[in-house]
Amino acid sequence: MNVTDAIRSRKSIRAFLNTPVADDTLRELLELSARAPSGGNVQPWRVYVIGSETMPHFHEFLATREMEESAYPIYPDKLWEPYRTNRFELGEQMYAKLGIPRDDRPARLARMAENFKFFGAPAAIFCFIDKGMGPPQWSDLGMFLQTFMLAAQEAGLDTCPQEAWASWGGAVGEFVGAPDDEMIFCAVAIGHADTDAPVNTLDSERMPFDQWAKFVTP
């Protein structure tokens, strides 16, 4: 698989098989992903791996804790156009695939809770960052995570990046042993997609090129 194929085939998977993922595979992919760009070679990512053997213990631990205030605003308070429509339409398409009506709030909340089971994925990583880092280093995290997800795709693994875990920073930090000067950014669920799950047929749309880019002329 070349880079173009990995980019085109990668998608956020929201239903996984329980097929285990080897720790050695995760280590290899993470070490490769550390070649991602980093301003000044700061390398601000701090990664905690929840492997297939640890995952059941993590779920048991999380059941004893409660959700917290998000460590950071995942979206602006009042999202404006065209960003609001992009987000809204994706949500509607996803719930349609799941067969959950818009007015079925209990079903939507139950589906939201699946985030915190990694959608059934047998492995995951949590990405933390030093609290003193600024926006450029957060950008480095994004490049690291994209590199990781593309490498995983090449290796035959599927992923789902999850910023929703920002609401569990304290509990996750306690479980993984993160120091107080680090904060959670996101998780990435890792495993093999359940190809029979309708939600995994969702392909998010992208805005037309001319809506977000232009060639500057003299």
C-alpha positions in Angstrom: 0.0 0.0 0.0 1.4 3.4 -0.9 0.7 6.7 0.9 -2.1 7.7 -1.4 -3.9 4.4 -0.9 -3.5 4.7 2.9 -4.9 8.2 2.9 -7.9 7.3 0.7 -8.7 4.1 2.7 -8.3 5.5 6.2 -11.5 6.4 7.9 -12.8 6.7 11.5 -14.0 3.2 12.4 -16.9 3.1 14.9 -17.4 -0.7 15.3 -14.4 -3.1 15.8 -13.9 -6.8 16.0 -12.4 -8.2 19.2 -9.4 -9.6 17.3 -6.3 -8.8 19.5 -3.5 -6.5 18.3 0.0 -7.5 19.3 2.0 -5.1 21.5 5.0 -5.5 19.3 3.0 -4.3 16.4 1.9 -1.2 18.3 5.5 -0.5 19.4 6.7 -0.7 15.8 4.0 1.6 14.5 4.6 4.2 17.3 8.4 4.2 16.7 7.8 4.7 13.0 5.3 7.5 13.7 7.9 9.4 15.8 9.4 10.4 12.5 6.5 12.8 12.1 7.4 16.5 11.8 8.1 18.4 15.0 9.1 22.1 15.2 12.6 22.3 16.7 12.5 18.5 17.1 10.6 19.1 20.5 8.6 15.9 20.0 5.9 16.9 22.5 3.8 13.7 22.2 3.5 11.5 25.3 1.8 8.3 24.5 0.2 5.6 26.8 -0.6 2.3 25.2 -3.6 0.2 26.3 -2.8 -3.2 24.8 -5.2 -6.1 24.3 -4.3 -7.6 27.7 -4.7 -4.4 29.5 -8.0 -3.3 27.9 -10.3 -5.3 30.2 -8.6 -3.9 33.3 -9.0 -0.4 31.9 -12.7 -0.9 31.3 -13.1 -2.2 34.9 -11.3 0.8 36.2 -13.3 3.3 34.2 -16.5 1.9 35.5 -15.5 3.1 39.0 -14.9 6.7 37.8 -17.1 9.5 36.5 -16.8 11.8 33.5 -15.3 15.2 34.1 -15.3 18.6 32.6 -13.4 18.5 29.3 -9.7 19.3 29.5 -10.1 21.8 26.7 -12.9 23.0 24.4 -13.2 20.5 21.6 -15.3 22.9 19.5 -15.9 26.6 19.8 -19.1 27.4 21.9 -21.0 28.7 18.8 -19.7 27.0 15.7 -20.3 29.1 12.6 -20.7 28.3 8.9 -19.6 26.3 7.0 -18.1 24.4 10.0 -21.4 24.0 11.8 -23.1 22.4 8.8 -20.1 20.1 8.2 -20.4 18.8 11.8 -24.2 18.6 11.8 -24.4 16.7 8.5 -21.8 14.1 9.6 -23.7 13.5 12.8 -27.0 13.0 10.9 -25.4 10.7 8.4 -23.9 8.6 11.2 -27.1 8.2 13.2 -28.9 7.3 10.0 -26.5 4.5 9.4 -27.1 3.4 13.0 -30.9 3.6 12.6 -31.3 6.0 15.5 -33.9 8.7 15.0 -33.1 12.3 15.8 -35.6 12.5 18.6 -34.4 9.3 20.3 -32.2 11.0 22.9 -31.7 7.9 25.1 -30.4 5.9 22.1 -28.1 8.8 21.0 -26.7 9.1 24.5 -26.2 5.3 24.7 -24.3 5.5 21.4 -22.2 8.4 22.6 -21.2 6.1 25.6 -19.7 3.7 23.1 -16.9 6.2 22.6 -15.7 5.2 26.0 -15.5 1.6 25.1 -13.4 2.4 22.1 -16.3 1.1 19.9 -15.2 -2.4 20.9 -11.5 -2.0 19.8 -9.1 -4.3 21.5 -6.3 -1.7 21.8 -5.9 2.0 22.0 -3.4 4.8 22.7 -3.8 7.9 24.7 -1.9 11.0 23.6 -1.0 13.5 26.3 1.0 16.7 26.2 2.9 18.8 28.7 0.6 21.6 30.0 3.2 24.2 29.2 3.2 23.5 25.5 1.4 25.9 23.1 -0.5 25.7 19.8 2.6 24.8 17.6 3.2 21.7 19.7 -0.5 20.8 19.6 0.0 20.9 15.8 2.9 18.5 16.2 0.5 16.1 18.0 -1.8 16.2 15.0 1.0 15.4 12.6 2.2 12.5 14.8 -1.3 11.1 15.1 -2.0 11.3 11.3 1.4 9.6 10.7 0.4 6.8 13.2 -3.0 6.3 11.6 -1.6 6.0 8.1 1.1 3.6 9.2 -1.6 1.5 11.0 -3.7 1.5 7.8 -0.7 0.2 5.8 -0.2 -2.5 8.5 -3.8 -3.6 8.0 -5.2 -2.0 11.2 -8.1 0.4 11.5 -8.3 3.4 13.8 -10.6 6.0 15.2 -9.2 9.2 16.7 -11.3 10.3 19.7 -11.2 13.8 21.3 -14.2 12.8 23.4 -11.8 11.3 25.9 -10.8 14.9 26.9 -13.7 14.5 29.4 -11.9 11.6 31.2 -8.5 13.2 31.6 -8.2 12.7 35.3 -9.3 9.1 35.3 -7.2 8.2 32.3 -4.2 10.0 33.8 -4.6 8.1 37.0 -4.8 4.7 35.3 -1.8 5.3 32.9 0.3 7.0 35.6 0.6 10.3 33.7 2.4 13.1 35.8 0.5 16.1 36.9 2.2 18.4 34.4 0.7 16.4 31.5 -2.8 16.8 30.1 -4.8 14.5 27.8 -5.4 15.4 24.2 -7.2 12.4 22.7 -7.3 8.6 22.3 -7.0 6.5 19.2 -8.9 3.2 19.1 -7.0 0.5 17.2 -8.1 -2.8 15.8 -9.9 -4.5 12.9 -13.1 -3.0 11.5 -16.3 -5.0 11.7 -17.1 -4.9 8.0 -20.7 -6.0 8.7 -21.5 -2.9 10.8 -23.5 -0.4 8.8 -21.8 2.5 10.6 -18.5 1.6 9.0 -19.9 2.3 5.6 -20.0 6.0 6.4 -17.7 8.1 4.3 -17.4 11.7 5.5 -17.7 14.2 2.7 -15.1 16.9 2.1 -15.8 20.5 0.9 -15.0 21.3 -2.7 -11.4 22.5 -3.2 -12.4 26.0 -4.2 -14.3 26.5 -0.9 -11.2 26.1 1.2 -8.2 26.8 -1.1 -7.2 29.2 -3.8 -4.2 29.8 -6.0 -2.8 33.3 -5.2 -2.1 35.3 -8.4 -0.1 38.5 -8.8 
